[in-house]
Amino acid sequence: MTAPLYGLVLAGGRSKRMGRDKAAIAIGGSTQLERAIGLISNLVARSFVSVRSDQQGDPLRAPYAQIVDAGDVQGPIAGLRAAQLAHPDVAWLVLAIDLPLLDAATLQNLIARRDPERVATAYKSSHDDLPEPLCAIYEPAAAPAIAAWLAAGRNCPRKFLIQSDTLLLDQPNPQSLDNVNTPAELAAATAPPDTAAANPRELKVQYFALLREQAGRRDEAVVTRAATPRELFTELSARHGFTLGTEHLKVAVNTEFADWSRPLAAGDTVVFIPPVAGG
Amino acid sequence: MSDFRFSHGPIDAVPLRAELIDTHCGGYAAFEGWVRDHNEGQQVTHLEYEAFEALGLREGAKIIAEARERYGVTRALCVHRLGDLDLKEIAVWVGVSAAHRDEAFKACRYIIDEVKHRVPIWKKEHYVSGDSGWVNCERCAAHAHDHAEHGHHHEHG
């Protein structure tokens, strides 16, 4: 029997890299939280906003039915775990707050193609074909599995989907799940297409240490519109799944330490420098 | 040859020390960093060092020049090992010669401290458990994975 489908909008993040509450950012006249609730509410039996305990009274979040993180779990999986504890017999459509390009068709397709016999139904990332955990349906069978996953000291929802019986779907619109974490990404996502930063040109990128291993290569030629090292890193991080963010890295352009907002020109060689550990 | 170098083979301190000898100098201080068998509670079996050599040579030479300028030492030299290292091998060697011991000690300390923080060199530790990790990188990555990044799917790989 197919379990009822409830919706959970994840609005409990700290938005550190954005520097302001991602839920409150307005795009096209409504906040990202209003937009996410609006997309989900007509498609599910009940919808909830996932919050941290200190966000319950926040005016932006107060109007909605809330599920409060227990506080003992880190990361987005905390919200899902709290929802599963509150309503263990339903399936949860989990949605990140920061998907400004998400459209109704993408959600409708996910629900239409949901397989309740599997543990989860999710989209493949258009960057690396791995599951997208934060626009996905978790069946009731995922509740004990996630409890066991957390008990084993793991908390990455993407890895959970990789090792679970997950139905993986292709996205109807490949950009629909591109997320936005920094002001630069927000500007890029909401800018009209004709203001693109630069014409595509070829840059060379070299990788070292952890980034080399994660990229699976020592160097590559990249044809990109990225105007600055910061934009280039965002693009390459999406492609290669880097675990380090720009706050942990330095950057060098043509064998000189450089600023993250330095303009890039055709032929430049860019190196992202992970935390060093000589001696 | 530059006063900051990388070595892909074992470091021999004897000829390096010989390069610092100068009739003007009454003091010589050296520091050797060795590969030890433990770090942060893990038992280490061996190490790998990797560098962005072109930038590392420039930054390293800058550090040596700063040390000379600040402390007025006569000669200074630093060699950092790259590649696979076994326990007890020399990972980094710093030597300074000066008219008097005080500036030699200070310059030596300055060079090793700055090299550790500024030169693009990375260390991968291999543990008895079979695990391995890039020092100073894995914990940052784990940290970026916490509640702060609620909703960032690219970091969940």
Interface residues (C-beta under 8 A of the other chain):
Chain A: L10 G12 G13 R14 S15 K16 R17 K22 R52 Q74 G75 P76 A78 G79 A96 I97 D98 S125 H127 D128 L130 E132 P133 L134 N155 C156 P157 R158 K159 L177 N179 N181 Q206 F208 A209 L210 R212 Q214 S237 A238 G241 F242 T243 L244 G245 E247 H248 A252 T255 E256 F257 V271 I273 P274 P275 V276 A277 G278 G279
Chain B: G33 Y49 E50 A51 F52 A54 L55 R58 H80 A91 V92 I112 V115 K116 H117 R118 V119 P120 I121 W122 K123 K124 W134 V135 N136 C137 E138 C140 A141 A144 H145 D146 H147 A148 E149 H150 G151 H152 H153 H154 E155 H156 G157
